[in-house]
Amino acid sequence: MRLLGEDTEIGAMTNAPPTLVFIRPMLPEHTYPLRHAVLWPDKPLNFVTVENDHEGYHFGAFLPITEQPEPAVDDQPVAVISLFVTGPVARFRKFATHPDWQGRGIGTALLQHTFAKARRLGATQIWCDARLSAADFYRRFGMAAEGDVFYKGPIAYAKFSVTL
């Protein structure tokens, strides 16, 4: 699988048919609509912004126009993620995949791309605050929960991390 900004065909690791995905950098504000729709649709849009968004690396997974649902829009990501690196420690935030495209390996490809970018930037550890409902997904990447469960509104979270 090619994950470093090249076209990536995914699907072999899932029951879904392979899908060609383009992973590319994007501006933080272009991640906001999908972050909002997937993570906190009941909150105002500014709830999904991060104070230091301008300091991060932001990536989107895009489908070819032929794979897009109607109406087809070539420049809308189906998954987004933001990476912040401080010395040897990286953190990813606001990882969201459109519900219609979950379970097809797109989020997996995007997270693998993010891990690789963090390594290239010198990170030796990566972490996130993960919803407990997604814990099994993160465990597949070797990530483990540490510390106590905490809540953002009614949603249970834990810190997950792994050595890169």
N, C-alpha and C positions, 0 to 999 in steps of 0.2 A: 504494500500500500504506500503510495506517495503522499506525504502529508505536509510538505514544506512549501505551500503556496502553489503547488501544481494541481492538476486535475486529479481527483481521487475517486476511484470506483469502490463503492462499499456495498454491503449487503450480504457478503459471504458469511459474516459472523452472525447474521440474523436470519429469520425466515423470510425476510422481504427480498424482492428481486433487487439485483445490483442497481445502484443509482450513481450517476456521475455527479460529484460535488466539487465545487470550486471553493477553496478556502482562501480568503484574502483579507488583508487589513481593511479596517474601516474607521471612520471618525466616530468618536464616542456618541455623539448625538444621533447618529444613524442606528445605534443599537437600541435606543430608548423605546421606539414603538413595540418591538418584539419583547424586550424586557418587561414592559408594562403589561402587554397582552397576556403573557405567560405567567409572570411571577406575582404581580400585584394589580390585577385588573380593577379591583374595587378601590384602589387608592389613586390620588392624583398623579399625573405623569412625573412630577418632580420627585416622587417617592422612590423612583428607580434610578435616579442619578446618584453618582458617587462624587463626593467633594473633590477628590483628586483625579477624576476621570481624565483630565488633560495630561496626566503623568503616566497613564497606562498604555498598554498595547491592546487593541480591540480587533477581534476577528469575527468574520461572519462566514457561514456556510451557505453557499448559493447554488441553486439548481439551474441547469440549462433551461432556456425558455420553454422547450418542449415538455419538460417535467412539471412546470408550474401549473397550479390549479387555475381555473378561470376566475377572474380575468388574469391573464398572464402578465406578470410584471417582472422583467429581467433583473431588476436591481433590488429586490426585496430578499433579505436573508431568511432562511428557514431555521437557523440556529445562530446564536451569538454568545460570545464570552469575552471577558476583559481580564487582562493579566497585569499585575503590578509586581515589580521586582525591586527589592531593596537588598543590595549585597547578595549574600548566598541564599536568601529566603524569597520565595515567590508566593504570591497569593492570587488565586483567580476568583472572580466575582461575577455576579449577574449572568450566570450561565443559563441560557434558556433555549429550548427547542420547541418550535411550533407543535402543538399536539397532533396535528395531522401527519407529522413527519417523525414522531417519536417511535422508538423501537426498530428503526431501520439502519442503525449504525452511524447516523449523521452526527449525533452528539459524541459518540465514541471517537470518530475521526477528528472532530474539533478539539476534544480534550487531549488526544494524543498530539495533535499539532501544537497545542498550548504547552504541554509538557516539554516537547522538543525545543520550542522557542525559549522557555525558561532555562533549559540546560545551556543553550547557546549563549544566553545572557549571563551565565555564570552561577545560576541558582543550583543549590544542592538539595534543597528541600522545597516542597510546595504544599500549600494548605488552602482550605476554604471553610467557610461556614456553610454546612450542607443541611438541607431539609432531611429530617429522619426518613421521610417517605422515599428518598433517593439513596439511602445508605448502601443498599446492595449494589447499586450502580458504581458508587465510588470504591467499594471494596474490591470490585473486579480490577481496579487499577492499583491495588496494593495499599490503598489508603485506609487508615484506621482512625476510629473516633478517639479523641482524647479530651479529658475534662468532662464537665457536667453538661447535661442537656439544658438548653435555654430556649426561650420563646421570643419570637417576633410576632406580636399579636397572638393569634391562636395557634401558630405553626411552630412545631418543635424542631429545633436545630441542634447540631453538635459540630464542633470543630473536627475536621478530618485532615490528616496530613500523611505525607509519604516522603521518603528520601529519594531523590532523583538519581 
